[in-house]
Amino acid sequence: MPPRRKLSDLDRGRAIGWLQDGVAARQVAQRLAVAPSVIIRLTQRFHATGRVQERHHTKRGSLHSEAGHATKNGYGKQH
């Protein structure tokens, strides 16, 4: 299976515009070279949130600050 290609904000906006113009999801997927399921998920997210942007993901380094508190591996900074 080929790796997933993330759609840019511009492509996500284009996809929603084409869908609103009556273009079938399968055709939109072909135009953007992605699987139809990508377009279906985008449509569902757009209807649920009114937005086309991806959900914001944060990178979690540690559970707490490094000022002597527990970290992800369970060991805090020793003083």
C-alpha positions as CSV (number, residue, x, y, z in Angstrom):
1,M,0.0,0.0,0.0
2,P,1.5,3.4,-0.9
3,P,2.1,5.8,2.0
4,R,-0.6,8.3,2.8
5,R,-0.3,11.8,1.3
6,K,-1.5,14.6,3.5
7,L,-3.7,17.1,1.7
8,S,-2.7,20.8,2.0
9,D,-5.1,23.3,3.4
10,L,-5.6,24.5,-0.2
11,D,-6.4,21.0,-1.5
12,R,-8.8,20.4,1.4
13,G,-10.6,23.7,0.5
14,R,-10.7,22.7,-3.1
15,A,-12.1,19.3,-2.3
16,I,-14.9,20.8,-0.2
17,G,-15.6,23.4,-3.0
18,W,-15.8,20.7,-5.7
19,L,-18.1,18.6,-3.5
20,Q,-20.4,21.6,-2.9
21,D,-20.4,22.1,-6.7
22,G,-21.7,18.6,-7.1
23,V,-18.5,16.7,-8.1
24,A,-18.6,13.1,-6.8
25,A,-16.3,12.2,-3.9
26,R,-14.6,9.5,-6.0
27,Q,-13.8,12.1,-8.8
28,V,-12.5,14.6,-6.2
29,A,-10.2,11.9,-4.9
30,Q,-8.9,11.2,-8.4
31,R,-8.3,14.9,-9.0
32,L,-6.2,15.0,-5.8
33,A,-4.6,11.6,-6.1
34,V,-5.9,10.3,-2.8
35,A,-8.1,7.4,-1.8
36,P,-11.9,8.2,-1.7
37,S,-11.9,7.4,2.0
38,V,-9.7,10.5,2.5
39,I,-12.4,12.7,0.9
40,I,-15.1,11.0,2.9
41,R,-13.3,11.7,6.2
42,L,-12.7,15.3,5.1
43,T,-16.4,15.7,4.3
44,Q,-17.4,14.2,7.7
45,R,-15.0,16.5,9.6
46,F,-16.2,19.5,7.6
47,H,-19.9,18.7,8.4
48,A,-19.1,18.1,12.1
49,T,-16.8,21.1,12.7
50,G,-17.3,23.5,9.8
51,R,-13.5,23.5,9.2
52,V,-11.2,21.8,6.7
53,Q,-8.0,22.1,8.8
54,E,-6.5,19.0,10.4
55,R,-6.9,18.5,14.1
56,H,-4.1,20.1,16.0
57,H,-1.7,17.5,17.4
58,T,0.7,18.3,20.2
59,K,4.0,16.6,20.8
60,R,4.1,15.3,24.4
61,G,7.6,15.1,25.7
62,S,7.1,14.6,29.4
63,L,4.1,14.2,31.7
64,H,5.3,17.1,33.9
65,S,7.9,19.7,33.9
66,E,11.5,18.8,34.4
67,A,11.7,20.7,37.7
68,G,11.9,17.6,39.8
69,H,8.6,16.1,38.8
70,A,7.9,12.8,37.2
71,T,8.6,12.5,33.5
72,K,7.3,10.2,30.8
73,N,9.9,7.5,31.8
74,G,9.0,7.8,35.5
75,Y,12.2,9.5,36.7
76,G,12.3,13.2,37.6
77,K,15.3,15.4,37.7
78,Q,17.4,14.9,40.8
79,H,18.5,17.9,42.8
